[in-house]
Amino acid sequence: MDPISLSSTRPADRRGPWAALLRLWARTPVVLRAILVGELVLTLGTLPEAVLLLNLKVVPAVPWSLAASALWLWLCWRYLDGAGWPRSTAASRRRDLRGRPLSARTWLWSLLAGSLGMASVVALSFLTPRLAATPPDAFKLPVDLSSVPVWTTWSVLAGVSLFAGVVEEAAFRGYMLSQIERRHGWIVGILITGTVFFLDHHLSHAYATWAFLPFFLAVSTLHGLLVYCTRSILPSIVLHSLADFAVIPILYGIVGDFGGWLESARGFDSQSLLLAGLFLGFGAAAVPAFLHLGKVAAEATPEAKVARAL
Protein backbone atom coordinates (compact mmCIF):
# COMPACT_ATOMS: atom_id res chain seq x y z
CA MET A 1 0.00 0.00 0.00
CA ASP A 2 2.92 2.36 -0.59
CA PRO A 3 2.19 5.50 -2.61
CA ILE A 4 2.69 4.90 -6.28
CA SER A 5 5.63 6.77 -7.75
CA LEU A 6 4.69 9.57 -10.09
CA SER A 7 8.09 9.93 -11.72
CA SER A 8 7.23 7.71 -14.66
CA THR A 9 3.84 9.24 -15.46
CA ARG A 10 3.39 11.33 -18.57
CA PRO A 11 3.01 15.12 -18.19
CA ALA A 12 -0.67 14.94 -19.13
CA ASP A 13 -1.28 12.29 -16.49
CA ARG A 14 0.30 14.48 -13.80
CA ARG A 15 -2.44 17.08 -14.28
CA GLY A 16 -5.31 14.60 -14.10
CA PRO A 17 -7.61 14.03 -11.08
CA TRP A 18 -6.12 10.57 -10.45
CA ALA A 19 -2.61 12.01 -10.21
CA ALA A 20 -3.87 14.72 -7.86
CA LEU A 21 -5.37 12.07 -5.59
CA LEU A 22 -2.09 10.16 -5.62
CA ARG A 23 -0.16 13.28 -4.66
CA LEU A 24 -2.62 13.97 -1.86
CA TRP A 25 -2.30 10.39 -0.64
CA ALA A 26 1.51 10.60 -0.72
CA ARG A 27 1.39 13.74 1.45
CA THR A 28 -1.00 12.22 3.98
CA PRO A 29 0.70 11.35 7.31
CA VAL A 30 1.65 7.68 7.56
CA VAL A 31 -0.46 7.10 10.67
CA LEU A 32 -3.59 8.41 8.96
CA ARG A 33 -2.85 6.42 5.80
CA ALA A 34 -2.36 3.25 7.86
CA ILE A 35 -5.61 3.76 9.76
CA LEU A 36 -7.58 4.43 6.57
CA VAL A 37 -6.16 1.36 4.80
CA GLY A 38 -6.72 -0.84 7.86
CA GLU A 39 -10.32 0.36 8.20
CA LEU A 40 -10.89 -0.28 4.49
CA VAL A 41 -9.62 -3.85 4.88
CA LEU A 42 -11.83 -4.33 7.95
CA THR A 43 -14.94 -2.90 6.28
CA LEU A 44 -14.65 -4.77 2.99
CA GLY A 45 -13.45 -7.98 4.61
CA THR A 46 -16.41 -8.21 6.98
CA LEU A 47 -19.13 -7.21 4.50
CA PRO A 48 -20.29 -10.83 3.92
CA GLU A 49 -20.46 -11.44 7.69
CA ALA A 50 -24.18 -10.64 7.45
CA VAL A 51 -24.57 -13.97 5.65
CA LEU A 52 -23.99 -15.68 9.00
CA LEU A 53 -27.03 -13.99 10.54
CA LEU A 54 -29.01 -14.68 7.38
CA ASN A 55 -28.41 -18.38 7.97
CA LEU A 56 -30.38 -18.08 11.24
CA LYS A 57 -33.45 -17.07 9.23
CA VAL A 58 -33.01 -18.78 5.85
CA VAL A 59 -32.87 -22.59 6.00
CA PRO A 60 -31.58 -22.55 9.62
CA ALA A 61 -31.63 -26.36 9.72
CA VAL A 62 -28.59 -26.37 7.40
CA PRO A 63 -25.39 -24.54 8.51
CA TRP A 64 -24.63 -23.39 4.98
CA SER A 65 -23.13 -20.01 5.94
CA LEU A 66 -19.89 -21.44 7.35
CA ALA A 67 -18.74 -22.77 3.96
CA ALA A 68 -19.66 -19.51 2.24
CA SER A 69 -17.78 -17.52 4.88
CA ALA A 70 -14.71 -19.75 4.61
CA LEU A 71 -14.65 -19.28 0.82
CA TRP A 72 -14.86 -15.50 1.14
CA LEU A 73 -12.11 -15.39 3.78
CA TRP A 74 -9.85 -17.50 1.56
CA LEU A 75 -10.40 -15.19 -1.41
CA CYS A 76 -9.91 -12.14 0.80
CA TRP A 77 -6.68 -13.57 2.22
CA ARG A 78 -5.36 -14.38 -1.23
CA TYR A 79 -5.88 -10.81 -2.43
CA LEU A 80 -4.43 -9.21 0.70
CA ASP A 81 -1.41 -11.52 0.35
CA GLY A 82 -0.60 -10.24 -3.14
CA ALA A 83 -2.81 -12.17 -5.57
CA GLY A 84 -4.90 -10.41 -8.19
CA TRP A 85 -4.90 -6.94 -9.71
CA PRO A 86 -3.05 -4.63 -9.69
CA ARG A 87 0.22 -6.53 -9.89
CA SER A 88 2.12 -3.32 -9.09
CA THR A 89 0.91 -3.51 -5.46
CA ALA A 90 1.36 -7.28 -5.02
CA ALA A 91 4.69 -7.04 -3.18
CA SER A 92 3.53 -4.28 -0.82
CA ARG A 93 0.28 -6.12 -0.06
CA ARG A 94 2.19 -9.29 0.79
CA ARG A 95 4.68 -7.36 2.93
CA ASP A 96 2.05 -5.43 4.89
CA LEU A 97 -0.16 -8.45 5.53
CA ARG A 98 2.72 -10.31 7.25
CA GLY A 99 1.30 -13.73 6.44
CA ARG A 100 4.64 -15.51 6.19
CA PRO A 101 4.80 -19.19 7.23
CA LEU A 102 6.64 -20.25 10.38
CA SER A 103 8.73 -23.23 11.41
CA ALA A 104 7.13 -25.92 13.58
CA ARG A 105 9.23 -24.87 16.59
CA THR A 106 8.26 -21.21 16.19
CA TRP A 107 4.61 -22.23 15.91
CA LEU A 108 4.87 -24.26 19.12
CA TRP A 109 6.35 -21.41 21.16
CA SER A 110 4.03 -18.87 19.55
CA LEU A 111 0.99 -20.83 20.62
CA LEU A 112 2.40 -21.47 24.10
CA ALA A 113 3.36 -17.84 24.79
CA GLY A 114 0.24 -16.55 23.07
CA SER A 115 -2.05 -18.91 25.00
CA LEU A 116 -0.61 -17.75 28.32
CA GLY A 117 -1.05 -14.14 27.27
CA MET A 118 -4.55 -14.83 25.97
CA ALA A 119 -5.55 -16.50 29.25
CA SER A 120 -4.40 -13.33 31.01
CA VAL A 121 -6.42 -10.94 28.83
CA VAL A 122 -9.48 -13.23 28.90
CA ALA A 123 -9.38 -13.01 32.71
CA LEU A 124 -9.22 -9.23 32.31
CA SER A 125 -12.22 -9.35 29.96
CA PHE A 126 -14.31 -11.01 32.68
CA LEU A 127 -12.93 -8.78 35.44
CA THR A 128 -13.58 -5.48 33.66
CA PRO A 129 -17.41 -5.67 33.42
CA ARG A 130 -17.61 -6.59 37.12
CA LEU A 131 -15.51 -3.63 38.22
CA ALA A 132 -17.16 -1.26 35.73
CA ALA A 133 -20.67 -2.39 36.72
CA THR A 134 -21.48 -3.16 33.08
CA PRO A 135 -25.22 -3.90 32.72
CA PRO A 136 -26.04 -7.45 31.55
CA ASP A 137 -28.10 -6.03 28.67
CA ALA A 138 -24.84 -4.80 27.11
CA PHE A 139 -24.13 -8.43 26.17
CA LYS A 140 -27.60 -9.13 24.77
CA LEU A 141 -27.70 -10.93 21.43
CA PRO A 142 -29.52 -9.14 18.60
CA VAL A 143 -31.19 -12.42 17.53
CA ASP A 144 -33.21 -15.14 19.23
CA LEU A 145 -31.43 -18.50 19.04
CA SER A 146 -34.06 -20.53 20.91
CA SER A 147 -35.53 -22.04 17.72
CA VAL A 148 -32.24 -22.45 15.84
CA PRO A 149 -30.65 -25.93 15.72
CA VAL A 150 -27.58 -26.20 17.92
CA TRP A 151 -25.29 -27.16 15.02
CA THR A 152 -26.31 -24.03 13.10
CA THR A 153 -25.77 -21.85 16.17
CA TRP A 154 -22.26 -23.17 16.67
CA SER A 155 -21.40 -22.98 12.98
CA VAL A 156 -22.44 -19.31 12.99
CA LEU A 157 -20.28 -18.74 16.09
CA ALA A 158 -17.39 -20.43 14.30
CA GLY A 159 -17.91 -18.15 11.30
CA VAL A 160 -18.03 -15.02 13.46
CA SER A 161 -14.82 -16.13 15.19
CA LEU A 162 -13.08 -16.76 11.87
CA PHE A 163 -14.09 -13.35 10.53
CA ALA A 164 -12.72 -11.73 13.68
CA GLY A 165 -9.49 -13.69 13.60
CA VAL A 166 -8.67 -13.36 9.91
CA VAL A 167 -10.01 -9.93 8.96
CA GLU A 168 -9.27 -8.04 12.19
CA GLU A 169 -5.73 -9.35 12.40
CA ALA A 170 -5.13 -8.62 8.70
CA ALA A 171 -6.48 -5.09 9.18
CA PHE A 172 -4.94 -4.15 12.54
CA ARG A 173 -1.81 -6.26 13.06
CA GLY A 174 -1.20 -6.60 9.34
CA TYR A 175 -1.80 -3.54 7.18
CA MET A 176 -2.23 -0.92 9.92
CA LEU A 177 0.59 -1.94 12.27
CA SER A 178 3.06 -2.64 9.44
CA GLN A 179 2.89 0.88 8.04
CA ILE A 180 2.99 2.66 11.41
CA GLU A 181 5.79 0.44 12.73
CA ARG A 182 8.05 1.16 9.76
CA ARG A 183 7.81 4.91 10.37
CA HIS A 184 7.30 5.27 14.12
CA GLY A 185 8.41 1.97 15.71
CA TRP A 186 6.66 -0.93 17.40
CA ILE A 187 5.55 0.77 20.62
CA VAL A 188 3.78 3.61 18.84
CA GLY A 189 2.32 1.18 16.31
CA ILE A 190 0.90 -1.13 18.98
CA LEU A 191 -0.57 1.74 21.00
CA ILE A 192 -2.24 3.34 17.97
CA THR A 193 -3.64 0.09 16.58
CA GLY A 194 -4.88 -0.87 20.06
CA THR A 195 -6.67 2.45 20.44
CA VAL A 196 -8.27 2.22 16.99
CA PHE A 197 -9.19 -1.42 17.73
CA PHE A 198 -11.01 -0.22 20.87
CA LEU A 199 -12.73 2.70 19.11
CA ASP A 200 -14.13 0.36 16.44
CA HIS A 201 -15.64 -1.86 19.15
CA HIS A 202 -16.70 1.16 21.23
CA LEU A 203 -18.82 2.41 18.33
CA SER A 204 -20.33 -0.98 17.40
CA HIS A 205 -20.69 -2.87 20.73
CA ALA A 206 -22.76 -1.71 23.71
CA TYR A 207 -20.41 -3.30 26.25
CA ALA A 208 -17.23 -1.55 25.02
CA THR A 209 -17.31 1.49 27.30
CA TRP A 210 -14.16 3.45 28.10
CA ALA A 211 -13.58 1.09 31.03
CA PHE A 212 -12.62 -1.53 28.43
CA LEU A 213 -9.80 0.54 26.92
CA PRO A 214 -7.12 -1.20 29.09
CA PHE A 215 -8.45 -4.57 27.93
CA PHE A 216 -8.22 -3.65 24.26
CA LEU A 217 -4.74 -2.21 24.73
CA ALA A 218 -3.72 -5.46 26.47
CA VAL A 219 -5.11 -7.51 23.59
CA SER A 220 -3.32 -5.30 21.07
CA THR A 221 -0.07 -5.61 23.02
CA LEU A 222 -0.39 -9.41 23.07
CA HIS A 223 -0.91 -9.66 19.32
CA GLY A 224 1.68 -6.99 18.67
CA LEU A 225 4.27 -8.97 20.63
CA LEU A 226 3.44 -12.10 18.64
CA VAL A 227 3.95 -10.20 15.38
CA TYR A 228 7.11 -8.55 16.70
CA CYS A 229 8.65 -11.90 17.65
CA THR A 230 7.57 -13.90 14.60
CA ARG A 231 7.07 -11.19 11.92
CA SER A 232 3.84 -13.03 11.07
CA ILE A 233 0.16 -12.59 11.96
CA LEU A 234 -0.63 -16.31 11.61
CA PRO A 235 -0.35 -17.17 15.34
CA SER A 236 -2.53 -14.16 16.18
CA ILE A 237 -5.20 -15.33 13.73
CA VAL A 238 -5.34 -18.77 15.34
CA LEU A 239 -5.41 -17.48 18.93
CA HIS A 240 -7.86 -14.66 18.17
CA SER A 241 -10.30 -17.04 16.47
CA LEU A 242 -10.07 -19.69 19.20
CA ALA A 243 -10.46 -17.13 22.00
CA ASP A 244 -13.56 -15.61 20.39
CA PHE A 245 -15.07 -19.05 19.80
CA ALA A 246 -14.55 -19.91 23.48
CA VAL A 247 -15.50 -16.59 25.08
CA ILE A 248 -18.38 -15.23 22.93
CA PRO A 249 -20.83 -18.03 23.90
CA ILE A 250 -20.18 -17.27 27.59
CA LEU A 251 -20.40 -13.47 27.33
CA TYR A 252 -23.65 -13.61 25.39
CA GLY A 253 -25.30 -16.25 27.54
CA ILE A 254 -25.33 -19.08 25.01
CA VAL A 255 -23.42 -21.10 27.58
CA GLY A 256 -24.12 -20.42 31.26
CA ASP A 257 -25.72 -17.33 32.80
CA PHE A 258 -23.21 -14.54 32.39
CA GLY A 259 -25.88 -11.87 32.93
CA GLY A 260 -26.85 -13.32 36.29
CA TRP A 261 -23.19 -13.62 37.25
CA LEU A 262 -22.68 -9.92 36.46
CA GLU A 263 -25.74 -8.91 38.49
CA SER A 264 -24.39 -10.82 41.48
CA ALA A 265 -21.16 -8.79 41.46
CA ARG A 266 -20.65 -6.56 44.49
CA GLY A 267 -17.48 -4.52 44.02
CA PHE A 268 -14.12 -6.22 44.32
CA ASP A 269 -15.38 -9.52 45.74
CA SER A 270 -13.67 -12.91 45.99
CA GLN A 271 -14.42 -13.77 42.35
CA SER A 272 -12.99 -10.47 41.18
CA LEU A 273 -9.90 -11.16 43.28
CA LEU A 274 -9.56 -14.58 41.61
CA LEU A 275 -9.84 -13.03 38.14
CA ALA A 276 -7.25 -10.40 39.04
CA GLY A 277 -4.92 -13.16 40.22
CA LEU A 278 -5.42 -15.09 36.97
CA PHE A 279 -4.77 -11.94 34.96
CA LEU A 280 -1.50 -11.23 36.77
CA GLY A 281 -0.44 -14.89 37.08
CA PHE A 282 -0.89 -15.84 33.43
CA GLY A 283 0.59 -12.50 32.38
CA ALA A 284 3.71 -13.15 34.44
CA ALA A 285 4.01 -16.69 33.07
CA ALA A 286 3.79 -15.32 29.52
CA VAL A 287 6.88 -13.13 29.95
CA PRO A 288 9.56 -15.89 29.91
CA ALA A 289 7.60 -17.73 27.21
CA PHE A 290 7.72 -14.65 24.97
CA LEU A 291 11.41 -14.14 25.68
CA HIS A 292 12.11 -17.71 24.57
CA LEU A 293 9.82 -17.28 21.56
CA GLY A 294 11.94 -14.31 20.49
CA LYS A 295 15.07 -16.46 20.57
CA VAL A 296 13.43 -19.36 18.73
CA ALA A 297 12.01 -17.08 16.03
CA ALA A 298 15.36 -15.32 15.58
CA GLU A 299 17.12 -18.67 15.13
CA ALA A 300 14.59 -19.61 12.43
CA THR A 301 15.26 -16.58 10.22
CA PRO A 302 17.02 -17.19 6.87
CA GLU A 303 19.96 -15.02 8.00
CA ALA A 304 20.47 -17.15 11.14
CA LYS A 305 20.29 -20.36 9.11
CA VAL A 306 22.95 -19.08 6.69
CA ALA A 307 25.17 -18.01 9.59
CA ARG A 308 24.92 -21.48 11.16
CA ALA A 309 25.69 -23.14 7.83
CA LEU A 310 28.87 -21.08 7.49
N, C-alpha and C positions, 0 to 999 in steps of 0.2 A: 504493500500500500504506500510505497514511497511516491513522492510527486514525480510526475513524468517530466523528463528533461525537455526543455523547449528549444534547445540549441539547434536541433536538426529540422525544426519546422520551417516551412516556407514563409517568406515575409507576409503573404496574404493571410496565412493561417494565424500569424501572430496577432492580427487585428480582429480576428473573429471572436464570437461570444464564448466558444469552447476554450480558446486560448486564454481569455480573460478569467474564466473560472479556474483554469489550471494555475494561473499566476496567483489568484486569490488563495487557492488551496495551499500553494507552496509558501505563502506568507503567513498562513494561519499557525499559531503556536502549536508545538508538537503535542502538548497535553490535550488541547482542544481537538486536534485532529484524531488523536488516539481514542478519545471518548466518543467522538462522532462515529468513527469506524466501528468501534466495539458495539455501540448501541445499534448500528445498522445490522451488524451480524446477529445480534440478539433478536432484533425485531423480525428480520426476514427468516431467521432460523427457526423461530417458534411460531410462525404463522400457522402451520398445519396442526399445531397442538390442539386446536379446537376440534379436530377430528376425534380426539380421545373422548371428549364430552359428548360428541354426536353419537358415539357408539353406545352410550348409556340410554339413548332414546331410539336409535334406529337399529333394529335387530340386536337387542342387548343380549340375547341368548348365545350369540357368537362373538367372541373377542377379536373381531376383524381389524380393529384399529391398531393393534400392536404391530402387525406386519406392515401396515401402511406407514406407520411412524418410523419403523426401523429402515424402510426403504428410503424415506425422505432424509433421515439423518445420515445414511450412507452417502446419498447424492450430495448433501450439504457438505459433509466432511471432505469428499473428493474435490469439490470445487475450492473450498477453503485451503486445501492442501496443494493447490496448484494446477488441478485439472481444468480443462475447459478454456473458454475465451475470456479475456484476451491473453494470449501467450506472453505478452510483454510483462504482465504482472505475476506470472506463474512462480518465479523464484521468490519474489517478495511475499506472496501469499503463503508459500510453503515455509519460509523463514519465520514469519510472524505467527503462524499457527503453532509452531513448536510441537509438531506431532511425530517427532523422530522416535524410532524404536529403541528399546533398551535391552541390555543383557539380562539374562535370567537372574543373576546375582543382584543387579541393580533393582530389578523388579521386586525381588524378595525384600530387600531392605527398604525400598520405597513403601511397600504395603505395610511393613512392620512399623516403621516410623510414622507413616501417615495414619495408620489405624490408632496408634496411641494418641496422636494429636487429635484425631477425629473424636475419639472417646472423650477427650478433655472438652472440646467445644460442644459436643452433644450434651454433656453434663451442664455446661453453661447455658445451653438453649432451654433446658428444663428449669434451671435456677432463675433465669432472668424474669420469666412471667410471674413467678411467685413473689420475687422481691419488688417487681414493678406493679403488682396488683393488676395484672392484665385480665380483663373480663373474659370468661369462657366463650362468649359469643364471638370474640375476635378470631377463634379457630373454627368457626361454623362453616361446614361445607356448603357450597352454593347449589348442590344437587342432592336429591333424596336417593340413597342407595338401597333402601329397604326392599325394593322389588327387583333389584338387579342381581343376576346370578353371581355367586362368589368368584367364579373364575374370570368373569368379565370385569368385576371390580378390581381384582388384583392385576389383571392385564393392563387396565387403564393406569393403575398406580405405577406399574413397571414402565409404561410409556412416559408418564409424567416425569419419573425419575431419570429416564434416559435423556429426555429433552433437557432437563436441568443439568445433568452431568456433561453431555456433549456440547450443547449450544452455549451454556453459560461459561464453561471453561474455555471454549474456543473464543468467546467474545472478550471475557475479562482477563484470564490468565494467558490467553494467546495473543490476539490482535492488540488489545488495549495495553496490557502490561509490557509487551515486547517493545512497542514504540516509545513508551514513557521511560522504560528502563535504559534504552540505548542513549537517551539524551540526559536523563536526570538521575539514573542509578536505581538500584533495587528498592531501597527503603522508600523513596518518594513514589516509585511505581506501585508498590504494594499498598501504601497508604491511600493513594488516589483511587486505585481500582477497588479497594475495600470500601471507601466512602461512596463511590458511584454504585457499587454492588448493593450497599444498604439503601441508598436513595431510590433505586429501582424497586426494591421490595417495599420500602416505606410508602411509595405512591400506589402500589398495587395490592398490598396485603394489609388487612386491618390490624394484625397483631404487631407489625413492625413499627412500633413507636420509637422515639429517640432513645428509650432505655435499651433497645436492642443494638445500638450502634457498636458497643464493645464486642458483642457477639459477632457481628458481621466483620469487624476488623480482625477478630481472632481467626475467623474462617479464612479471610483473605490472606492473613499471615501464614496460616498452615499451608494453603495451596501455593502461595508465593514461595515458601521455603522448598516445597517439593519441586517446583519449576526451577528454582535457583540451583538446587543440588543436581538435578537430572537433566536440565535444559529440555524438558519434555512435559507436556500437559497430560500424557496418558495416565500416569498414576492418579492424578487429580480427578480425571474423568471417572475412573473406576470407583474411587472412594466417595466422590460426590454422589454418584448414582446409587451406590449401596446405602449410604447414609440416609439419603432421601427416602429410599424404598423402606428402610427400617423405621424411620422417625415419623414420616408423614401420617401413616395409619394411626399412630399413637396420639399425635398432636390433634388430629381431626376426629378423634373418637371412633374410628373404625375398629380399633382394637383397644379395649379397656374403656375407662371413663376419665379421660383427661380433664374434662370440664369440672366434674365433681372433685377431682384431686386439687384443681386450682382453687375452687371455692373453699376447700378445707384449709387452705394456707392461712397461717396467722403470723405474719412477720418472718423473722429468721428463726424458724423452728428446727426440730431435729432433722427433718427431711431436707430442709435447705442446707443445714450444716453438712449432711452427708453428700449432697450434690456439690457443695463448695470443696469438700475434701477430694471428691472424684475429679473435679476440674483441675485442682492443683496437683493431685497425685499423678494422674495420667499425663498432665502437661510436663511435670518434672521428669517422668520416665521417657517422654518423647525426646528430650534434649540429647542424651547420649546416643539414642537411636539415629537422630538426624546427623549428629557429628560423624557417626560411622557411615551413614549413607553418603555423606559428602566425600569421604575417602574412597568408598567403593565406586561411586560414580566417576570420580576423577581417574581412578585406575582403569576404568572401562573406556575412556576417551581414545580416539585414534592416535593422538599424539603420545599418550602414555604407553600404548601398545607398541608403537614404533620405537620409543625409547627403551623399552624392555627387550625388544628384539635386537637392538644394537648392543 
